[in-house]
Amino acid sequence: KKVLIVFDNVDGLDAFESDQIFDRALFGEGSKIIIIAKDKKELTSCGLQEVNIYFACELNNTQSLRLLGYHAFKGKQPTAEIVELARKVTEFAGGLPLALVVLGSLLSSMRTKEEWESMLEKLSSAPGEGLDKVLKVSMDALHPHQQQVFFDIACLKECAPSLWKDIGHYPGNTIKFLEERCLISLDAQDGPRMHDPIRDWGRRWIAQEGYKCSTPAMNIFGLDLQQQNIFLDIACYLIGREEEYATYMWEDCGYSPTDAIKVLQDRCLIRIDEDGRFKMKDYIRNMGRSMVEKGELSPCMYGRIWNENLPESLRDWE
């Protein structure tokens, strides 16, 4: 039987349950198998020859304008002035399709020459290049609550809906808006998904700027005060330390950490390795430390380790 099979975002041969997928005898004449990967080594590890590897290049000016126009104008005929401005705007995307899609979606609500000129000025002054520049401008155009949902998805991925459920609010309208802006997509179960480059940009932004929740009562991922304190303790001092020892310390401080640790694990904020030691993703660790360093939390929200009377040895752990 003649088939077309596409594998997207492949990460080495381990992504396949069996290498029989490359057995030509299994498919009819004229069948095509397309494998998409970021690194050529991932393709050669699958047994592909150099001659069969195609390098996707940036779009040229004409292709860039066509893609941007598809998302910006949505079938409507723009004026000659707007078309000329669109040519200038496309230059900031660097020929990157994802940047053009996001930028076009942002421009889709703009109808006047003045609005397009304003966007051109913002792109000119925004830091970075290509997708970084486009995402910075797109993020500035979002309401703080919309930004919050975006960063929830970037940092927590599939755990984000659980967070929203726990705090009793599912941001359906914001999800729809972010989808319209092409910042996220929805899977078959309407769960939010995000392109890897956009997700990585969001995590880098968080690591640099800090994560500040728009709902003060839910300062960190919808955690209660004790859970926040334990999260900050781990982020700032306890990564690589044994859970058992930390538990004794928290209990001596009047905490009941078992449930809090389970919540942090369920939220994918921490994990405990086979040796019983705390582990945390770098961008989440940096997020917690940034909150403290920038004074975004009041003193009463710091973990018990932040008590000035604690032994100096604890402060030297990290």
Secondary structure, DSSP 4 states (H G I P E B T S, - for coil): ---EEEE-S--SGGGSS-GGGG-GGGS-TT-EEEE--SSHHHHHTTT--GGG--PPPPP-HHHHHHHHHHHHHTT----HHHHHHHHHHHGGGTT-HHHHHHHHHHHTT--SHHHHHHHHHHHHHSSSSHHHHHHHHHHHTS-HHHHHHHHHHHHHGGGHHHHHHHTT---HHHHHHHHHTTS-EE-TTS-EE--HHHHHHHHHHHHHH----SSGGGTTTT--HHHHHHHHHIIIIITTSBHHHHHHHHHHTT--HHHHHHHHHHTTS-EE-TTSBEE--HHHHHHHHHHHHTT-S-GGGS-GGG-TTS-HHHHT--
